[in-house]
Amino acid sequence: MGLRGFEVVSDWQGQGINLPRRRTAASAGYDIEAAADMVVKKGAAVLVPTGLKAYMQPDEVLTLNIRSSMAVKHGLLLSNSVGIIDADYYNNPDNEGHIMVALTNLGQTDFVINKGDRIAQGIFLSYLTSDDDAAGEGAVRQGGFGSTGTGA
């Protein structure tokens, strides 16, 4: 394992999952694809599997952002505005760090997502902490999706 990157989670090995790639030299985001066909019903929210997990340094985060074409052309938004994948989400015991993209359909019709459709962009960022930060003193992530602060 290197400094940061993507891997396919074990349950999705051999299922044609593509690792995210930047499309141009100046692109900040890595295009993330849907791992399965799904329908996002109008007015509804779904979790779209990616078959991916991400590894990074302890002071980094992977943000998930909607692709502008998904928002403008199709009325899809990330349900949580911006997804946050923490470094300790990688290989957690609950779901191995499987990245799920929470999408909400604000459009007038159901929207079909096909496996391989680019649905989000992932951007690796460094972050700073405050002088009196005590997070993580002895705490180890135990859960998967939505587990930050739920037991530690």
C-alpha positions in Angstrom: 0.0 0.0 0.0 1.3 3.5 -0.9 0.4 6.9 0.5 -3.2 7.1 -0.8 -5.3 5.4 -3.4 -8.2 3.1 -4.1 -8.7 -0.7 -3.9 -11.6 -3.0 -4.7 -13.3 -4.5 -1.6 -13.0 -8.2 -1.3 -16.7 -8.9 -1.9 -16.5 -7.1 -5.3 -13.3 -8.7 -6.5 -13.6 -10.0 -10.1 -16.8 -8.1 -10.8 -15.3 -5.5 -13.2 -14.9 -2.7 -10.8 -12.7 0.1 -12.2 -10.4 2.0 -9.9 -11.1 5.8 -10.0 -9.1 7.9 -12.4 -8.6 11.6 -13.0 -9.6 12.5 -16.6 -7.2 15.4 -17.2 -3.9 16.6 -15.7 -5.6 19.5 -13.9 -8.6 17.6 -12.6 -8.8 17.5 -8.8 -11.4 14.7 -8.7 -11.1 11.0 -9.3 -14.3 9.8 -11.1 -16.1 7.1 -9.1 -18.4 4.7 -10.8 -21.5 2.8 -9.7 -20.7 -0.9 -9.1 -24.3 -2.0 -9.9 -27.4 -1.1 -11.8 -29.8 1.0 -9.7 -32.9 3.1 -9.9 -33.2 6.3 -8.0 -36.9 7.0 -7.7 -38.0 10.6 -7.9 -38.0 12.1 -4.4 -36.1 9.2 -2.9 -32.6 8.6 -1.7 -30.4 5.5 -2.2 -27.0 4.2 -1.3 -25.1 3.3 -4.5 -22.3 0.8 -4.0 -19.0 1.5 -5.6 -17.1 -1.7 -4.8 -14.2 0.5 -3.6 -12.3 1.4 -0.5 -9.8 4.2 -0.1 -6.5 4.3 1.9 -4.8 7.5 2.9 -2.6 9.1 5.6 -4.0 9.7 9.1 -4.3 13.5 8.5 -6.2 13.2 5.2 -9.8 12.7 4.1 -11.4 11.7 0.9 -14.4 13.9 0.0 -17.2 12.6 -2.2 -18.7 15.3 -4.5 -21.5 15.0 -7.0 -20.4 15.3 -10.6 -21.8 18.6 -11.9 -23.5 16.8 -14.9 -25.4 14.6 -12.5 -26.7 17.6 -10.6 -27.5 20.0 -13.4 -28.7 17.6 -16.1 -30.5 15.0 -13.9 -31.4 16.7 -10.5 -29.3 14.3 -8.5 -27.6 15.5 -5.3 -25.5 13.8 -2.7 -27.9 13.2 0.2 -25.3 14.5 2.7 -24.0 17.3 0.5 -20.4 16.2 0.7 -19.4 12.7 1.6 -16.5 12.3 4.1 -14.4 9.2 4.0 -12.0 9.2 7.0 -8.7 7.5 7.0 -9.8 5.0 9.6 -12.8 3.9 7.5 -10.4 1.8 5.4 -10.7 -1.9 6.3 -13.0 -1.2 9.3 -14.5 -4.5 10.7 -18.1 -3.7 9.7 -17.8 -3.3 5.9 -14.1 -3.3 5.0 -14.4 0.4 4.2 -16.8 0.0 1.2 -17.6 3.4 -0.1 -21.3 4.0 -0.8 -22.6 7.1 -2.5 -25.8 8.5 -1.0 -27.8 10.0 -3.9 -31.1 11.9 -3.7 -33.3 12.4 -6.8 -34.8 15.9 -6.9 -35.9 15.4 -10.6 -39.3 14.8 -11.9 -38.7 11.2 -13.1 -37.0 8.1 -11.8 -33.3 8.0 -12.8 -31.5 4.8 -13.9 -27.9 4.3 -13.0 -26.0 1.7 -14.9 -23.0 -0.2 -13.6 -19.9 1.8 -14.7 -21.7 5.2 -14.8 -19.6 7.9 -13.2 -21.7 9.1 -10.3 -19.3 11.1 -8.0 -15.8 12.5 -7.7 -13.4 11.8 -4.9 -10.9 14.4 -3.8 -8.1 13.7 -1.3 -7.5 16.5 1.1 -5.2 17.2 4.1 -6.9 18.8 7.1 -5.8 20.6 10.3 -6.7 20.0 13.9 -7.0 22.5 16.8 -4.4 22.7 19.6 -6.7 21.1 22.1 -7.9 18.3 19.9 -8.2 15.0 21.9 -10.1 13.0 19.3 -8.9 9.5 18.9 -7.2 9.1 22.2 -7.7 5.4 22.5 -10.7 5.3 20.1 -10.8 2.8 17.3 -13.5 2.9 14.6 -15.7 -0.1 15.0 -18.5 0.4 12.4 -18.9 1.2 8.8 -21.1 3.7 7.0 -22.2 6.5 9.3 -20.3 5.2 12.3 -18.2 8.2 13.4 -18.9 9.0 17.0 -21.5 6.2 17.5 -19.6 4.1 20.0 -16.1 5.4 20.6 
